[in-house]
Amino acid sequence: MAEPVLIDRPRADWTGIGLAIVLTLVIIFPLVVVALWAFTNVWRYPSILPQEFGLRYWTQTLSRPDVWQSITTSVSLACSVTVISAIICLPAAFAFARLQFPFRSILFFSFIAGQAFPKFGLLVAIAGIFLGLNLIGNFWGVVLIQLVGTLLYMIWIPVAAFQGVDRRMEEAARDVGASPLRVFWSITLPQAGPTIGAAVLLTFVNTFYETEGAWLIGAPQVHTMPILMISFINNQPVIQYGAVLSVILWIPSFFALLFARRVISGGSFARGFGA
Amino acid sequence: MAVLDIKGVTKQFGVGVRAVDGFALTVGDGELVCLLGPSGSGKSTLLRMVGGFETPTTGSITIDGEEMINLPPERRPTGMVFQSHALWTHMNVFNNIAFGLKLRRLPREEIRQRVDAVMALVGLGGYGSRQTHQLSGGQQQRVALARSLVLEPKILLLDEPFASLDQHLRERLREEVRDIQQRLKITTLFVTHGQDEALSMADRIVVMRDGKVEQVAPPAALYREPETPFVAGFIGTMNLIEGQVVDGTFARGTFSVPLPVPDGPAVLAVRPEALEIVPTSGPAVAKVHRVTDYGTHAIVDLELPDGLRIKSMVADARAWMAEQAVSLKPRAFAAYRDNHVINRTSAAS
């Protein structure tokens, strides 16, 4: 005889709803405030909403040559660092993933050292060395210092990616006649690709928003967008300059997210972290 | 088409661990030979050495007289099908199968024709543009097989190809693979730990244990005339009864049977279907522990007074019940001493 089937009606998940509200307040609310400021012409206390919306400050901000200068600097910095980091780190990651050599695990964990100590102290010490090498206030000096910060992502995530490639797939390719190099190009790299893409993306975005190294090594000649934004916020009585620049700064991470959703399919990002 | 000759092959991993130990085998043209053994018996290592993925410590592997030992896998005329399928998930079915042909820089039209032909052969016609994750386990295994077959290898190597499939599919695929193998007359080395698979597919079976050959024989001979107690116990169900021979009689407790061999220890091997049981009212040799009815026949589990469990196959389950006292009448058996056959009854069972 068939048992009567009891259907559990989904009950309201109050914990989830509470978490969603808290997260919205903490993350979305400040973003909305900044975005509001960027499109405000007049907003005086005690009004809850701006009195006058408009693009006046966008015109003003974008007509400043130092803003355009900083955009160029930031984009070329982030591109240079990402490309150089990939050239250095990806072969190293492959070596870590596949080869046996002395001190392998000590070397592997040494990359965390750069993140394990207070960054500012490290940067000051490096700045001292850079001063003697004439790298202070120099574009390539900033590239060098920002490279250090990318090593962890660009080594650890691709190592996991290369280790995650099924060795039998590579053997199957050898079996049908592919040389080891051909196997790497046609099998290993495409298999590890999405995860490596995630690492490259992380590196680019992190470099783009990096301020400490860029400021300490780059000042006074090299101005990146985040540094300009900080100086606007600190030194300008007009809030809108900083707000407009903040909104412009969201653009790369917005595109990065879009790209990430397209390229990084089904959890390869998480797989990169060993999940 | 091709003869595979393996001579004195030993593979040592680390110090003192011999995965394969002095292995020799010749696989004749068009023959399908199964390497059968429990896990860790060295059968997969051996297959990987033929494919070129492991290098033997010593020995020689030739195909049609040509030495293979120093050739990398991509230059050997072997095609391997892996247990995990190992399909390239970033390519569709067509490209998986065509990859090897493209490496050989064949004209596009020829590649297309050969891929289509092999897809039809393995029953995957029209699946070319599918992605590998859209296929079932059995279809994935067919792609893996097609990927090897399309290159027309001299030797086909199958490494437990059906292990990840369910029972029903496994039985169907092994028939298909056997059909294809016989149609193409391709020399094949097949690794499995399933005796059903070996018995149903192989021309000859190599039973391996601890990296060594226990016995090489056609399936029928292996089942009927196992040369060692290990093979006897590994192929099919076998009662192995250890006891002593004194004055031409094998005895264990109250069970005895004439065995015309010199005095000493011996292992008696009796198939359940060759072990007849008779109800007795006298001193019991064994008693019935459980009766399992399979409809066409029944298996009676017996327990000897010293606790040894053995099985007998009977025609009718209803004639037997638990705790019943029986005596044992083996119709056919073999006796082993020091890992060798010392006696075998030729009685028809």
Boltz contact constraints between the chains, C-beta under 6 A:
constraints:
  - contact:
      token1: [A, 168]
      token2: [B, 82]
      max_distance: 6.0
  - contact:
      token1: [A, 168]
      token2: [B, 84]
      max_distance: 6.0
  - contact:
      token1: [A, 168]
      token2: [B, 86]
      max_distance: 6.0
  - contact:
      token1: [A, 169]
      token2: [B, 86]
      max_distance: 6.0
  - contact:
      token1: [A, 169]
      token2: [B, 88]
      max_distance: 6.0
  - contact:
      token1: [A, 171]
      token2: [B, 53]
      max_distance: 6.0
  - contact:
      token1: [A, 172]
      token2: [B, 86]
      max_distance: 6.0
  - contact:
      token1: [A, 174]
      token2: [B, 73]
      max_distance: 6.0
  - contact:
      token1: [A, 174]
      token2: [B, 74]
      max_distance: 6.0
  - contact:
      token1: [A, 175]
      token2: [B, 73]
      max_distance: 6.0
  - contact:
      token1: [A, 175]
      token2: [B, 80]
      max_distance: 6.0
  - contact:
      token1: [A, 176]
      token2: [B, 99]
      max_distance: 6.0
  - contact:
      token1: [A, 176]
      token2: [B, 100]
      max_distance: 6.0
  - contact:
      token1: [A, 176]
      token2: [B, 151]
      max_distance: 6.0
  - contact:
      token1: [A, 177]
      token2: [B, 74]
      max_distance: 6.0
  - contact:
      token1: [A, 177]
      token2: [B, 100]
      max_distance: 6.0
  - contact:
      token1: [A, 177]
      token2: [B, 103]
      max_distance: 6.0
  - contact:
      token1: [A, 178]
      token2: [B, 74]
      max_distance: 6.0
  - contact:
      token1: [A, 178]
      token2: [B, 103]
      max_distance: 6.0
  - contact:
      token1: [A, 190]
      token2: [B, 90]
      max_distance: 6.0
